[in-house]
Amino acid sequence: MSAMRIHGRCAAPGFALGPIHRVVARRGSYQPSGSPKTEAARLAAAIASALATLEASMGEANGEARDMLGFQVVMLADAALAERAFHAIEAGDRADQAWATALDQEIAGYLDSTEEYFRARASDLRDIKARVSDCLTGASQQAIPRGAVVVADDLPPSQFLATDWTDSALLLRSGSPTSHVAILARARGVPMVVGLNGDLAAGRFAAVDAAAGAVIIDPSPEERQLFAVRRQAEVEARRDVALRVNEPALTANGERISVLLNISDPRELEALDPATCDGIGLVRTELLFEGRSLPDEERQLAVYRRIAEWAGSLPTTIRTLDAGGDKPIPGLTPEGESNPFLGLRGVRLTLAHPQVFRTQLRALARAAAHGAIEVMIPMIAVPRELNAVRKLMDEVVLELEREGKQHRRPPLGMMVEVPSAAIAIDRFDADFYSIGSNDLVQYVVAAGRDIAAVADLAKADEEAVLRLIVNVVDHGVRTSRKVSLCGDAGGDPAIIPALLICGVRQLSMSPALVASAKAAIAAFRMTSRD
């Protein structure tokens, strides 16, 4: 059989060679009871069981995986998701059919969205649908063999997390580079291509160059040998980089660059050596707020203190609640905003809920007594927002003094992710600045970071974005204030040289990206202009 070449979009780079394994739909059986009351009880029990499994898995996960599962927990815990299904059961439908129909309608709504971010979340809804359906029918998830080139229409995050991806790759007919599975694939180094069409029959052999979005079906012996060599070279390069991950990040001519970590949960730090980094540049606190109730002060204090104690004398920058936009929290973020990215999000949301904000600031000030904690405020657009936060922090510190509770007033910095802040940065009297490249890019070039059709515009190395970064860095130098960058660009080897030329000397990133980022820094040679 002659070789066939097909192309899609890269979701995670890498090379792979192996037999194609197709993932088929799970199957089970369901025996209806004939009683609407019993059917409703069965569905309620299945949802509770699926939710308990999700929460248990979330408790064992960390990093991106924990974020993914947390998103599903929030969705499944929302009673509105199953409302249609329970109405259908009252009208006489059986539980399995009512659930499937209701979720199919919900999925269709996400797929019809004009924003790719929401289309990508359809995969999570399919996963939720399957989890509850499995509880109703007794179906089990199909095992995926190690070393296979896995082909599916789409793949739920739960199945990705349950698979050993050693020497494997993932090819999807649909899917998105912004999906949760794609994020997991990049973090774990699994080659992944989406948007593929062609004969991807089980049993055929495939060679995958995911960075190019290229797949060769039934490659010739010469092509197999070439791919094997390229894959081995990639493996050796990764190994070489990993061996030096604990070394300081130095440019080719010896200038030290600070490499910091982005984390969402203290469990991410358990397997990490503090020597890999120069501190923590971003602690996302959103996950604390994704349960069924808002966390109290003591729970928050325990989490922040645990992170600070891991870092020791290294700086630990904790961002206050950054909800809204693509990170809704039931009961806190408003529903029905025409454009959530321009609505009540970040600091706007927390200032609108002062009691929630005060609780978090109290916990942060108390945790600061146990480490080098710094507090960072997201989505600052005008100086009065920063001033309002500073006033609230003053009140919180005074309260703690009166109560005799151990505390320390932490430095108060801000995210620079809104163009108005980057342009007029001299008007913002923050203790430090952290550039959030993700939002800054999409607001500057008016291109959603999750929309594939405008992906070529939504890049951090666009000239307009770089000029704003230079403006912020120069202000930091003039005023002796720290400037870091904590968006996706900070860990992207292709963008790092441009950031270093702009004067950025502190980069914060996912722990999984530290090794490749240090390699990119080591390959860069500073000049007098840089």
HELIX and SHEET records of a PDB file:
HELIX    1   1 PRO A   36  GLU A   60  1                                  25    
HELIX    2   2 GLY A   63  ALA A   77  1                                  15    
HELIX    3   3 ALA A   79  ALA A   82  5                                   4    
HELIX    4   4 GLU A   83  GLU A   90  1                                   8    
HELIX    5   5 ALA A   95  LEU A  111  1                                  17    
HELIX    6   6 GLU A  116  ALA A  120  1                                   5    
HELIX    7   7 ALA A  122  THR A  137  1                                  16    
HELIX    8   8 PRO A  157  LEU A  161  1                                   5    
HELIX    9   9 HIS A  180  ARG A  188  1                                   9    
HELIX   10  10 ALA A  210  ALA A  212  5                                   3    
HELIX   11  11 PRO A  221  LEU A  243  1                                  23    
HELIX   12  12 PRO A  266  LEU A  269  5                                   4    
HELIX   13  13 PRO A  274  THR A  276  5                                   3    
HELIX   14  14 GLU A  286  PHE A  289  5                                   4    
HELIX   15  15 GLU A  297  ALA A  311  1                                  15    
HELIX   16  16 PRO A  340  LEU A  342  5                                   3    
HELIX   17  17 VAL A  347  ALA A  352  1                                   6    
HELIX   18  18 PRO A  354  ALA A  367  1                                  14    
HELIX   19  19 ALA A  368  HIS A  370  5                                   3    
HELIX   20  20 PRO A  383  GLU A  403  1                                  21    
HELIX   21  21 PRO A  419  ILE A  423  1                                   5    
HELIX   22  22 ILE A  425  ARG A  427  5                                   3    
HELIX   23  23 SER A  437  VAL A  445  1                                   9    
HELIX   24  24 ALA A  452  VAL A  454  5                                   3    
HELIX   25  25 GLU A  463  THR A  479  1                                  17    
HELIX   26  26 ASP A  488  GLY A  491  5                                   4    
HELIX   27  27 ILE A  496  ILE A  501  1                                   6    
HELIX   28  28 PRO A  511  LEU A  513  5                                   3    
HELIX   29  29 VAL A  514  ALA A  522  1                                   9    
SHEET    1   A 8 MET A   4  HIS A   7  0                                        
SHEET    2   A 8 ALA A 214  ILE A 217 -1                                        
SHEET    3   A 8 PHE A 205  ASP A 209 -1                                        
SHEET    4   A 8 PHE A  15  ARG A  22 -1                                        
SHEET    5   A 8 VAL A 149  ALA A 152  1                                        
SHEET    6   A 8 ALA A 169  LEU A 172  1                                        
SHEET    7   A 8 MET A 192  VAL A 194  1                                        
SHEET    8   A 8 ARG A   9  ALA A  12 -1                                        
SHEET    1   B 8 ALA A 249  LEU A 250  0                                        
SHEET    2   B 8 ARG A 256  ILE A 263 -1                                        
SHEET    3   B 8 ILE A 280  ARG A 284  1                                        
SHEET    4   B 8 THR A 316  ARG A 319  1                                        
SHEET    5   B 8 ILE A 373  ILE A 377  1                                        
SHEET    6   B 8 LEU A 412  VAL A 416  1                                        
SHEET    7   B 8 PHE A 432  ILE A 435  1                                        
SHEET    8   B 8 LYS A 482  LEU A 485  1                                        
SHEET    1   C 3 ALA A 249  LEU A 250  0                                        
SHEET    2   C 3 ARG A 256  ILE A 263 -1                                        
SHEET    3   C 3 GLN A 506  MET A 509  1                                        
END                                                                             
